[in-house]
């Protein structure tokens, strides 16, 4: 079984919706998405419905 390591987001990581600084990583079976705080809050309910794990930047 593969393990996922948590990589800290940097200033170069950008929201996949608006290109603002990424604050949350959404882990999905098919990959990952990065979101700013605004878009993470907006899309969190649906992301959780489809089984995403939301990981805020430490």
Beta strands, then each sheet from edge to edge (+ up, - down):
strand 1: 24-28
strand 2: 31-35
strand 3: 53-56
sheet 1: 2+ 1- 3+
end
